[in-house]
Amino acid sequence: MSLVMGIVNVTPDSFSDGGLYLEKNKAIAHARQLINEGADVIDIGGESTRPGATPITLKEEASRVLPVISALAGEARISIDTRHEEIARLAVQEGATIINDVSASLSQVAAELQVGWVAMHMQGTPQTMQNKPEYEDVVGEVCKYLTDKAINAKNEGVSEIWIDPGIGFGKTTEHNLALIANIEKIVETGWPVLLGASRKRFLGEIASMRNNSEDNAITDDRLEGSIAVAVLACQKGVEMIRVHDVAATVQAVKVTKVC
């Protein structure tokens, strides 16, 4: 059965729940709720990587995530969602055992610290990634990029490697749909796949087209689409799903397993 990674954004500006869990105690309480709902991993991030997000200082990022990680260590497996080496190192010291790396650049750190590592594909940076992303073959290009990163990480000594196609990170809706429709090709690389499509904009765009509506702003209305993608991903061999709505996803994954 696919694992479920619950999202805890300790940020004021993440695309879906920015500001809800910026205060430490609220973030810890939310994480514990996700654990109770069945999350296998809690992914804690302190810097928004939504399209156009403004970078923050390392000091600010550390002040957001480290107290939360320290409080939760031992209660569940913790992943640190960061692209910065210093934050990754500090987070592991506090108890994180996975580096969820949107930059796919921290494999040497993961090897040195002997923790898991997620390599995600992103075209450009959070500030530029949605400025007209282009591919000749999005599935083939993402597969090659992630395979190369995984092989390099293995050679460096990383023992737990995950690959993530980076839905919404430098991709149009058409690119996202092509990757999801062909996710088995990424699974067939042989590396464990993590998929994060929860509440993302392309789901709202699809719903808006179906409803003949121009309203794509309410991310809480994207649950059904998020669950649909999670079920499809599980059926095609994706080993971990990164989500906001843990309880609903856990239930859907359980049903998928027995059907």
C-alpha positions as CSV (number, residue, x, y, z in Angstrom):
1,M,0.0,0.0,0.0
2,S,1.3,3.5,-0.8
3,L,2.6,5.6,2.0
4,V,1.0,8.9,2.8
5,M,3.1,12.0,3.5
6,G,1.2,14.8,5.3
7,I,2.1,18.4,4.6
8,V,2.8,20.9,7.3
9,N,3.6,24.4,5.9
10,V,5.1,26.6,8.6
11,T,4.7,29.6,6.3
12,P,2.6,32.7,5.8
13,D,2.4,32.3,2.0
14,S,2.1,28.7,0.8
15,F,-0.4,28.4,-2.0
16,S,-3.0,26.3,0.0
17,D,-2.6,26.7,3.7
18,G,-0.2,29.6,4.1
19,G,-0.6,31.3,7.4
20,L,-2.7,28.6,9.1
21,Y,0.2,26.9,10.8
22,L,2.8,29.7,11.0
23,E,2.6,29.8,14.8
24,K,4.7,26.9,16.3
25,N,2.0,25.4,18.5
26,K,-0.6,25.4,15.7
27,A,1.9,23.6,13.4
28,I,2.7,21.0,16.0
29,A,-1.0,20.4,16.7
30,H,-1.7,20.1,13.0
31,A,1.1,17.6,12.5
32,R,-0.2,15.5,15.4
33,Q,-3.6,15.5,13.8
34,L,-2.2,14.3,10.6
35,I,-0.3,11.5,12.4
36,N,-3.6,10.5,14.1
37,E,-5.2,10.4,10.7
38,G,-2.6,7.9,9.5
39,A,0.2,9.9,7.9
40,D,3.3,7.7,7.5
41,V,5.6,10.8,7.1
42,I,5.2,14.4,8.1
43,D,6.8,16.9,5.7
44,I,7.7,20.2,7.4
45,G,8.6,23.2,5.3
46,G,9.4,26.8,6.3
47,E,9.9,28.4,2.9
48,S,7.1,28.6,0.3
49,T,8.1,27.3,-3.1
50,R,4.8,28.3,-4.8
51,P,5.1,30.0,-8.2
52,G,6.6,33.5,-7.7
53,A,7.3,33.0,-4.0
54,T,9.7,35.4,-2.3
55,P,12.8,33.8,-0.8
56,I,13.4,34.2,2.9
57,T,16.6,34.2,5.0
58,L,18.0,30.9,6.3
59,K,17.6,32.3,9.8
60,E,13.8,32.8,9.3
61,E,13.4,29.4,7.7
62,A,15.3,27.7,10.6
63,S,13.2,29.6,13.2
64,R,10.0,28.3,11.6
65,V,10.8,24.6,11.2
66,L,13.3,23.6,13.8
67,P,11.1,23.9,16.9
68,V,8.3,22.0,15.1
69,I,10.7,19.2,14.1
70,S,12.2,19.0,17.6
71,A,8.7,18.7,19.2
72,L,7.6,15.9,16.8
73,A,10.8,13.8,16.6
74,G,10.0,10.3,17.7
75,E,6.2,10.7,17.2
76,A,6.5,10.0,13.4
77,R,9.0,10.0,10.6
78,I,9.8,13.6,9.7
79,S,10.8,15.0,6.4
80,I,12.3,18.5,5.9
81,D,11.1,20.3,2.8
82,T,14.0,22.5,2.0
83,R,16.5,23.4,-0.8
84,H,19.1,24.8,1.6
85,E,22.0,22.7,2.9
86,E,22.2,24.5,6.2
87,I,18.5,24.0,7.0
88,A,18.8,20.3,6.0
89,R,21.7,19.7,8.3
90,L,20.0,21.5,11.2
91,A,16.7,19.6,10.6
92,V,18.4,16.3,10.7
93,Q,20.1,17.2,14.0
94,E,16.6,17.8,15.3
95,G,15.3,14.5,14.1
96,A,14.3,14.7,10.5
97,T,15.2,11.5,8.5
98,I,14.3,12.6,5.0
99,I,15.5,15.6,3.0
100,N,12.7,16.5,0.6
101,D,14.7,18.5,-1.9
102,V,12.9,20.5,-4.6
103,S,16.3,21.6,-6.0
104,A,17.5,18.0,-6.3
105,S,21.0,19.4,-5.2
106,L,21.5,18.0,-1.7
107,S,22.3,14.4,-2.3
108,Q,25.8,14.7,-0.9
109,V,24.3,16.1,2.3
110,A,21.9,13.1,2.5
111,A,24.8,10.7,1.9
112,E,26.9,12.3,4.6
113,L,24.1,12.3,7.2
114,Q,22.8,8.9,6.1
115,V,19.2,10.0,5.7
116,G,16.6,9.6,2.9
117,W,16.6,12.0,0.0
118,V,13.8,13.0,-2.4
119,A,15.0,14.4,-5.8
120,M,12.3,16.6,-7.3
121,H,12.2,17.9,-10.9
122,M,11.8,21.6,-11.3
123,Q,12.3,23.7,-14.4
124,G,13.8,27.0,-13.3
125,T,13.3,28.3,-9.7
126,P,10.1,29.1,-7.7
127,Q,10.4,32.7,-8.9
128,T,10.7,31.8,-12.6
129,M,9.3,28.3,-13.1
130,Q,5.9,29.2,-14.4
131,N,7.2,31.7,-16.9
132,K,6.3,29.8,-20.0
133,P,7.7,26.3,-19.2
134,E,8.5,24.3,-22.4
135,Y,9.5,20.7,-23.1
136,E,9.8,18.7,-26.3
137,D,8.9,15.5,-24.3
138,V,8.0,16.3,-20.7
139,V,7.7,12.6,-19.6
140,G,11.0,11.6,-21.2
141,E,12.9,14.6,-20.0
142,V,11.6,14.3,-16.4
143,C,12.4,10.6,-16.4
144,K,16.0,11.2,-17.6
145,Y,16.6,14.1,-15.2
146,L,15.4,12.1,-12.2
147,T,17.2,8.9,-13.2
148,D,20.4,10.7,-13.6
149,K,20.0,12.4,-10.2
150,A,19.1,9.0,-8.5
151,I,22.1,7.2,-10.0
152,N,24.4,10.0,-8.9
153,A,23.0,9.9,-5.4
154,K,23.4,6.1,-5.2
155,N,27.1,6.5,-6.3
156,E,27.5,9.1,-3.6
157,G,26.3,6.7,-0.9
158,V,22.6,7.7,-0.4
159,S,20.8,4.5,0.7
160,E,17.2,5.7,0.5
161,I,16.4,7.6,-2.7
162,W,13.0,8.9,-3.9
163,I,12.1,10.6,-7.2
164,D,9.3,13.2,-7.6
165,P,8.2,14.5,-11.0
166,G,7.5,17.9,-9.5
167,I,3.8,18.4,-10.5
168,G,3.3,22.2,-10.8
169,F,7.0,23.1,-10.7
170,G,7.8,24.5,-14.1
171,K,4.9,22.8,-15.8
172,T,1.7,23.8,-17.5
173,T,-1.6,22.0,-16.9
174,E,-0.9,19.9,-20.0
175,H,2.5,19.0,-18.7
176,N,1.1,18.0,-15.4
177,L,-1.6,15.8,-16.9
178,A,0.9,14.1,-19.2
179,L,3.1,13.2,-16.3
180,I,0.2,11.8,-14.3
181,A,-1.2,9.9,-17.2
182,N,2.2,8.3,-17.8
183,I,3.4,8.1,-14.2
184,E,4.0,4.3,-14.7
185,K,6.9,5.3,-17.0
186,I,8.5,7.0,-14.0
187,V,7.7,4.1,-11.8
188,E,9.4,1.8,-14.3
189,T,12.7,3.5,-13.8
190,G,12.9,1.3,-10.7
191,W,13.3,4.2,-8.2
192,P,10.6,4.7,-5.6
193,V,8.3,7.5,-6.7
194,L,6.8,10.2,-4.5
195,L,3.9,12.3,-6.1
196,G,2.7,15.6,-4.8
197,A,-0.4,16.9,-6.7
198,S,-2.6,17.8,-3.7
199,R,-4.8,20.9,-4.1
200,K,-2.6,22.2,-7.0
201,R,-3.8,24.7,-9.5
202,F,-4.2,22.4,-12.4
203,L,-6.9,20.6,-10.5
204,G,-8.8,23.8,-10.1
205,E,-8.4,24.6,-13.7
206,I,-9.9,21.2,-14.7
207,A,-12.8,21.7,-12.3
208,S,-13.4,25.2,-13.6
209,M,-13.6,24.0,-17.2
210,R,-16.1,21.3,-16.2
211,N,-18.2,23.8,-14.3
212,N,-17.9,26.5,-16.9
213,S,-16.5,28.7,-14.2
214,E,-13.6,31.1,-14.0
215,D,-13.2,30.6,-10.2
216,N,-10.0,28.8,-9.6
217,A,-8.9,30.4,-6.3
218,I,-10.4,28.2,-3.6
219,T,-7.8,25.4,-2.9
220,D,-10.1,23.7,-0.4
221,D,-12.4,22.8,-3.2
222,R,-9.8,20.6,-4.9
223,L,-10.2,17.6,-2.6
224,E,-12.0,15.3,-5.1
225,G,-9.4,16.0,-7.8
226,S,-6.6,15.4,-5.3
227,I,-8.1,12.0,-4.3
228,A,-8.6,11.0,-7.9
229,V,-4.9,11.6,-8.6
230,A,-3.8,9.8,-5.5
231,V,-5.9,6.7,-6.4
232,L,-4.6,6.7,-9.9
233,A,-1.0,7.0,-8.7
234,C,-1.5,4.1,-6.2
235,Q,-2.9,1.9,-9.0
236,K,0.2,2.7,-11.1
237,G,2.8,1.9,-8.5
238,V,3.6,5.2,-6.9
239,E,5.0,4.4,-3.4
240,M,4.2,7.6,-1.6
241,I,1.6,10.4,-2.0
242,R,2.2,13.9,-0.5
243,V,-1.1,15.5,0.6
244,H,-2.8,18.1,2.7
245,D,-5.9,15.9,3.3
246,V,-4.5,12.9,5.1
247,A,-7.6,11.2,6.5
248,A,-9.4,11.2,3.1
249,T,-6.3,10.0,1.2
250,V,-5.5,7.2,3.7
251,Q,-9.1,5.9,3.3
252,A,-8.9,6.1,-0.5
253,V,-5.5,4.3,-0.5
254,K,-6.9,1.5,1.7
255,V,-9.9,1.0,-0.6
256,T,-7.6,1.1,-3.7
257,K,-5.5,-1.7,-2.2
258,V,-8.3,-4.1,-1.7
259,C,-10.2,-3.5,-5.0
